[in-house]
Structure formats: structure tokens, C-alpha cells
Amino acid sequence: MSTEHLPEHPEFLWRNPDPKKSYDAVIVGGGGHGLATAYFLAKNHGMTNIAILEKGWLAGGNMARNTTIIRSNYLWDESAAIYEHSLKLWEILPEELEYDFLFSQRGVMNLAHTLGDVRESMRRVGANQLNGIDAEWLDPKQVKELCPILNISDNIRYPVMGATYQPRAGIAKHDHVAWAFARKCDELGVDIIQNCEVTGFIKDGDKVTGVQTSRGTINTEKVGLCAAGHSSVLAEMAGFRLPIQSHPLQALVSELHEPVHPTVVMSNHVHVYVSQAHKGELVMGAGVDSYNGYGQRGSFHVIEEQMAAAVELFPIFARAHVLRTWGGIVDTTMDASPIVGTTPVENMFVNCGWGTGGFKGTPAAGLTFAHTIATGTPHELNKPFSLERFETGALIDEHGAAAVAH
Ligand SMILES: Cc1cc2nc3c(=O)[nH]c(=O)nc-3n(C[C@H](O)[C@H](O)[C@H](O)COP(=O)(O)OP(=O)(O)OC[C@H]3O[C@@H](n4cnc5c(N)ncnc54)[C@H](O)[C@@H]3O)c2cc1C
């Protein structure tokens, strides 16, 4: 892929404007979802008098803290549709955004370690194939061929009994994705305003008319919330509740190694997943820390269990060293599916609940949420993910496909 469009330094990719007194729309949150939403609002709906307000620095939330796994092999039709649309967008975005963010379709494997896993995984492969998703079932020998360093012997605690595999899945470089969207947003006239915390909302009856921020009051006709782990805090400020719990989610990298790990391997059962970054670090994640919290850090015992699982599956990792660990705050819902749509407050819209898996959803979330903000109505793909589903009971339970952080 050509890298001729790569700028020299990200600091020159967007302006650093002061907030204006009013905008046609304000997006709260300068992570991937906020950036993608603003990009599609400008590109697809001609809304360019808009601002992204970020309380810290661009992509300083989950966007540049995630482990960058992209896939679309979710169980239910509603999820398969939105995640597969996202994957198709990932496939064209480097060219559209004119930025090589190292999207690498190296495949993602989900290991099965018990008969229950095998049955559930095969069911998911079948469902995926009916939805036109490139899912396959691999036996242990095929697993080993794709990832030779994996231990498939049957004398370990949880032997590998097979795996689902999606060849078009993979990884991308998260900070470059943010910069790519930010540069295009800026070119289209969007104001990206960092160090600008939203502290309250101005309402006329049930209708939002502005936001209070650490940099003054801004009037606006529409507000889109893209604040991940802080969504329920913002909803409370606006006067409604979201069915979300915020949890710390951790990840870590090893020091740099020669290429040893050609694909992405996830194990929900022993709770670890691993890929190797372009630079050579082994990137590893696990499940959420079980308590609620807003600290961008987690507990040591999660790392310890994750390491035990990793060494069992990949014995050669026993000689690797951990370079650094970090955490983000993920917004989990009770059916492990996102919430994208309208809210009880007129002209306020919400995109949240992507939990441990929203990086992969960034392009489709942005595209569909922009449609919802611009038109005031759901997009065909985000319609099933409305807030009302928690009242009607039409839940989309993706715990099976989203059980380990990814
Ligand atoms: C360790 C880890 C690993 C993960 N791995 C994967 C993975 O492999 N694949 C995958 O698909 N997903 C993964 N995820 C999940 C993914 O990162 C998130 O779902 C996704 O990044 C959410 O995007 P966002 O833009 O909504 O959130 P964020 O990037 O968190 O953006 C929200 C922004 O809102 C800002 N904000 C909050 N409150 C305010 C306020 N009051 N005013 C102004 N700004 C505010 C925050 O500072 C933040 O920058 C992982 C997450 C973590 C933490």
C-alpha cells in the first residue's frame, strides 16, 4: 500500500481552534466513534458546522488503548449486519481517508476447549455463513498449521479442540485510524476541540439547546454522545439513565520480537487473546475487571491469570518479558450489544455500550450514528440497537461472541 499521503507528524493533521459560540451539531467525545461520526456527518450529510469536544486529548480514551482486533463473526443477524458492514468499510477506508493505518487482514481464530465450546462455535460458524460472513471451522491440525507456536497437545488443562476462523478479520493501528479520521474531519471544516470537558447541558423543556463546557457555553441544535465509559455520567447530566456499567479493561505488550505469531488467537475459555503488532510486540488482552470503576487501570490478578493462560497456549512466551500494561474504561450493557439511537431528550442522540468490542465497529457506528443525528431517525443497521430494547425486551445477546475482550 502506498504511504505517500502519510504526513510527517500527527500534530500537523488538524487545526487547534477555540470553540465557537454555536454549532449545528456537537459531538461529545474525541475517540474513534466521535471522529467517525463527525466525518460521516460532514461527508454524507453536508453538516460541516460541527465540533467534536474532547475532555482530554484526541484518542486518549479507549481508542488508543484497545488491542485493535477487527472481525464480524457475531451470532445474531442484527450484529452480523452492522459488524460486517463495518468490516467492509475498514476494507475501503485506508484509500478513502488517504492514510495507511496498517489494516492487516491476517485472520482471527477463536479457540474451542470444551464440547460446549465446540457446539457453540460450530453454531456460530453456521449462522455466520448464512449471513455471508467468511467463517470457517478448523480442527486442531488446521489450527496448528495457521499458528505453529500454539500448543495443541491434549495433556494441557484445556486442550484445543478446534477453532472458528475468519480470514478477512485482523488488526489495524488504532492511533493512525484516529489521525486519519481527524485529518479528514479537519479538511471538511469540523472543529476538533481538545481539553474541553462537557460539564452540563442546557435544555428548553425536553429539548437540548446547548452544552456547558470547561471552555464556556456552546449553543447547538443537536448533541451526539460518543463518550464510551463516561456515557452514563453524561446521560445523568442530561436527565435520563442508561443501562450501562463501566468496567476497567486491561491490555499489555511484551518487548519487541521477530515475527512469530502470524494471525490473531482468542480463547474465551482460558481468557486470553494474542496478536503481534507490526513493530513486533506481542499484544495481549483478557476479560474486564469485574468491579465497576472509572480509573484507567486494573488489578494485578487479571494480568496474572491472563499470563498463565498465555503461557499454557504458547509455551515459548514463557521467555518473553512484559513491557507495559494499561487500562481503559469500557461501557458494558446487559446483552453485550451497543446502544445507538435517540434518547428521551429531544435532539440528543447516544452511541455507547460497545463495551470491549467497539474498535471494530468504529466505521459503521460513525456512518449509522451520523445518519441518525442528521435525519433524527435510525439507520437500517442501528435500528435494532435502540435504547428502547431494554423496555421491549428485544435484546441482542452477544455474550457468546463477545465474551473475551476484543
Ligand atoms: C484494553 C482494551 C482493549 C480493547 N480491545 C478491543 C479490540 O481488540 N477490538 C475492539 O473492537 N474493541 C476493543 N476495545 C473496545 C474499544 O476500544 C471501544 O469499544 C471503542 O474504542 C469505543 O470507542 P469510543 O470512541 O466510543 O470511545 P473512547 O475512545 O473511549 O472515546 C470516548 C471519549 O470521550 C471522552 N469524554 C468522556 N467524557 C467526556 C466529557 N464529559 N466531555 C468531553 N469528552 C468526554 C473521553 O475522554 C474519550 O476520549 C478495547 C478496549 C480496551 C480498553
The ligand as a Gaussian input file, in Angstrom:
#p B3LYP/6-31G(d) Opt

LIG

0 1
 C       -7.762000      -2.667000      26.821000
 C       -8.834000      -2.584000      25.773000
 C       -8.806000      -3.466000      24.700000
 C       -9.789000      -3.415000      23.711000
 N       -9.653000      -4.204000      22.618000
 C      -10.526000      -4.106000      21.594000
 C      -10.322000      -4.837000      20.400000
 O       -9.340000      -5.579000      20.266000
 N      -11.233000      -4.718000      19.408000
 C      -12.333000      -3.921000      19.527000
 O      -13.144000      -3.900000      18.604000
 N      -12.524000      -3.148000      20.630000
 C      -11.651000      -3.223000      21.660000
 N      -11.818000      -2.450000      22.790000
 C      -13.011000      -1.601000      22.914000
 C      -12.865000      -0.310000      22.134000
 O      -11.643000       0.308000      22.447000
 C      -14.006000       0.639000      22.453000
 O      -15.256000      -0.022000      22.327000
 C      -14.002000       1.825000      21.487000
 O      -12.723000       2.396000      21.417000
 C      -15.009000       2.846000      21.923000
 O      -14.814000       3.981000      21.114000
 P      -15.307000       5.394000      21.580000
 O      -14.850000       6.359000      20.583000
 O      -16.763000       5.279000      21.867000
 O      -14.626000       5.567000      22.993000
 P      -13.330000       6.368000      23.502000
 O      -12.179000       6.198000      22.582000
 O      -13.141000       5.984000      24.922000
 O      -13.804000       7.858000      23.374000
 C      -14.659000       8.489000      24.317000
 C      -14.059000       9.839000      24.596000
 O      -14.999000      10.619000      25.321000
 C      -14.255000      11.499000      26.127000
 N      -15.143000      12.036000      27.163000
 C      -15.716000      11.386000      28.211000
 N      -16.439000      12.235000      28.956000
 C      -16.354000      13.466000      28.366000
 C      -16.872000      14.745000      28.662000
 N      -17.656000      14.957000      29.742000
 N      -16.564000      15.780000      27.839000
 C      -15.775000      15.592000      26.741000
 N      -15.237000      14.389000      26.432000
 C      -15.530000      13.339000      27.218000
 C      -13.148000      10.611000      26.674000
 O      -12.049000      11.368000      27.164000
 C      -12.800000       9.765000      25.451000
 O      -11.703000      10.254000      24.718000
 C      -10.858000      -2.475000      23.825000
 C      -10.894000      -1.588000      24.893000
 C       -9.883000      -1.623000      25.857000
 C       -9.926000      -0.651000      26.989000

